[in-house]
């Protein structure tokens, strides 16, 4: 059964100035909202690498304390698929705007409460239990934020510029990371006794401001044009999860494969590498925070450039190029980190993370929503993103910390032997990146695809066009 009219014929007319105004409002709301929300998430990443071990797991050895800290970090990723499914269902049934408003509220409140937590020395094992609960709530919100912002901007953006506009919320994530790192740097530098003084709590308490600003921006945002047309046609999917699982299994596998190298690389460099150079190699001062500031600053330039390049050359070829760069850099970068040179370590992580990893991140912004059909797009993007977040992003630092512990144990418990773990860690990163590279050769090119089409890009592309940059003809939507 087909409709007599295309969605664009049914949607209410909007004049060009108003359309541009809506586009700019959406860009600001999604980008700054993501920046504020991922300020919260980056705070936890830094705290897990540098602060939470001695505060919440003091009875462990240095290595085991690090593993326990990264264990709570992983739990936030482990629950993200549930958040993705829950909010993805709402996003495809109720609307994109409602979810984006809800997630900023959930993450902001959770982060504020982390700042108020008692430590192990105050309440014993209740402290890490409460930390885990709040981390799980953070993960629920994060499970829908990136997917929602990417879907919203991709559906708002004009054809031919989707890559650039969809990358703007991901640029906001870099800005949120920089803000979190700057705040942490200020706190760490202000006292030699950060743990005992309680100064580590201040960045988390500042999340109260984030809740207010985030809600204000997201509430002023209009619903995405694609979802408005779906409602006008009465074609909103009643069960997006069932639809995605029935029609999108190949697309979901593609999305997960694309994310393994990017999300795994991001967590390995942001959390594990920072902790490695400070806790294992022994670099002194706020070098970990400075590293993240430099990497995120470079990433803030790379992300929109990657989106723009994907508009010109195609999503797949640009994604593949950045993945290849990450693979080539893996062993040289980790060797540099093992040498204990502050300047070289900062430069190495900044290039590997800021260009290689986050180049894939910026390209992915439009690619992932374009892979899925309109009726279950939010759900599909959420499942693909968050399943990979568990498989790669959340567990990568935990595996890395385990590799360090294994190397130490195999050298009669000598903590200095952990430096040699750079080799297996680089191997692990290379494996994830190779999977992503392979996936790019199975990924259909989505450049200029019709976003109102209910079928996935995989269903529409003939076998010979996989990975091609030739734009496909627009196909009128048909009801499933």
Protein Blocks (a to p, Z undefined) as FASTA:
>chain_A
ZZfbdfklmpccddfklmmmmmmmmmmmmmmmmmmmmmmmmmmmmmmmmmmmmmmmmmbc
fklmmmmmmmmmmmmmmmmmmmmmmmmmmmmmnomklmmmmmmmmmmmmmmmmmmpccfk
lnommlmmmmmmmmmmmmmmmmmmmmmmmmmmmmmpcghilmmmmmmmmmmmmmmmmmmm
mmmmmmmmmpcblmlnommmmmmmmmmmmmmmmmmmmmmpccdfklmmmmmnopacfblm
lmmmmmmmmmmmmmmmmmmmmmmmmmmmmmmmmmmmmmmnopgcjklmmmmmmmmmmmmm
mmmmmmmmmmmnojklmmmmmmmmmmmmmmmmmmmmmnopaklmmmmmmmmmmmmmmmmm
mmmmmmmmmmpcfklmmmmmmmmmmmmmmmmmmmmmmmmmmmmmmmmmmngopaklmmmm
mmmmmmmmmmmmmmmmmmmmmcccfehiafkbmbdfklmpcfklgoiabdcdddddddZZ
